Amino acid sequence: MSLIRWSELDGRVGLDLPGDLDLPMAQPLVDSLRAAFKASGDVTVRADSVERVSAACIQALVVASRDAAERGAAFALAAPSQTLLDACEDLGLAAWLNRWSRA
């Protein structure tokens, strides 16, 4: 059972991330992202609830954004939490996050 909530509106898929994106959540995140892109070319990941995040989950988001760019699909991280902002900064991914995030 995944803690990642799925919503769909007008052909757009939204994924709401849970507060805890630790290592065991990496595979469910990858699976959810794959399913979302299979269902729609427009995927928004809402990350305002993230309170803990592993590098593996950030890696899954980076791969999803790169894959979306290569395929011409729309991908966005909506309202990333301060925890996610700090983790991306620590990993040297602030520029990546700035490119893909929106308020």
C-alpha positions as CSV (number, residue, x, y, z in Angstrom):
1,M,0.0,0.0,0.0
2,S,1.4,3.3,-1.0
3,L,1.0,6.5,1.0
4,I,1.3,8.5,-2.2
5,R,-2.2,9.9,-3.0
6,W,-3.2,10.1,-6.6
7,S,-5.7,12.5,-8.2
8,E,-6.7,13.2,-11.7
9,L,-8.4,16.3,-13.1
10,D,-8.9,17.2,-16.8
11,G,-6.3,14.6,-17.9
12,R,-3.7,15.9,-15.4
13,V,-2.3,13.6,-12.7
14,G,-1.4,14.9,-9.3
15,L,0.6,13.0,-6.7
16,D,0.5,14.1,-3.1
17,L,3.7,13.0,-1.3
18,P,3.5,11.8,2.3
19,G,5.5,13.4,5.1
20,D,8.0,10.7,5.3
21,L,9.9,9.9,2.1
22,D,12.5,7.6,3.6
23,L,14.3,4.8,1.8
24,P,11.4,2.3,1.8
25,M,9.3,4.9,0.0
26,A,11.7,5.1,-3.0
27,Q,10.2,2.2,-4.9
28,P,6.5,3.2,-4.3
29,L,7.5,6.7,-5.5
30,V,9.1,5.3,-8.7
31,D,6.1,3.1,-9.3
32,S,3.7,6.0,-8.8
33,L,5.6,8.3,-11.1
34,R,5.7,5.6,-13.8
35,A,2.0,5.1,-13.5
36,A,1.3,8.8,-13.6
37,F,3.3,9.4,-16.7
38,K,1.7,6.4,-18.3
39,A,-1.7,7.9,-17.6
40,S,-0.9,11.5,-18.5
41,G,1.7,13.7,-20.1
42,D,1.1,16.3,-17.3
43,V,2.2,15.3,-13.8
44,T,2.4,17.5,-10.8
45,V,3.9,16.3,-7.6
46,R,2.8,18.1,-4.5
47,A,5.6,18.1,-1.9
48,D,4.4,20.5,0.8
49,S,3.9,17.7,3.3
50,V,7.4,16.3,3.1
51,E,9.1,16.4,6.5
52,R,11.8,13.7,5.9
53,V,13.3,12.7,2.6
54,S,16.0,10.2,1.5
55,A,18.5,10.8,-1.3
56,A,16.9,7.8,-3.1
57,C,13.5,9.6,-3.3
58,I,15.1,12.8,-4.5
59,Q,16.9,10.7,-7.2
60,A,13.5,9.3,-8.3
61,L,12.2,12.8,-8.7
62,V,15.3,13.9,-10.6
63,V,15.0,10.9,-13.0
64,A,11.3,11.6,-13.5
65,S,12.0,15.3,-14.4
66,R,14.7,14.3,-16.9
67,D,12.5,11.6,-18.4
68,A,9.6,14.1,-18.8
69,A,11.9,16.6,-20.4
70,E,13.2,14.0,-22.9
71,R,9.7,13.0,-23.8
72,G,8.2,16.5,-23.9
73,A,5.9,15.8,-21.0
74,A,5.0,18.3,-18.3
75,F,6.4,17.8,-14.8
76,A,6.3,20.0,-11.8
77,L,7.0,19.9,-8.1
78,A,4.3,22.0,-6.4
79,A,5.1,23.8,-3.2
80,P,8.2,21.9,-2.1
81,S,8.5,21.8,1.7
82,Q,11.4,23.5,3.5
83,T,12.8,20.0,4.2
84,L,12.9,19.1,0.5
85,L,14.4,22.5,-0.3
86,D,17.1,22.0,2.3
87,A,17.9,18.4,1.2
88,C,18.2,19.5,-2.4
89,E,20.5,22.3,-1.4
90,D,22.6,19.9,0.6
91,L,22.9,17.6,-2.4
92,G,23.8,20.4,-4.8
93,L,20.4,20.2,-6.5
94,A,19.1,23.7,-5.8
95,A,19.2,24.7,-9.5
96,W,17.4,21.5,-10.4
97,L,14.7,22.2,-7.9
98,N,14.3,25.8,-9.0
99,R,13.8,24.6,-12.5
100,W,11.1,22.1,-11.7
101,S,9.3,23.7,-8.7
102,R,6.4,26.1,-8.7
103,A,4.7,27.8,-5.8
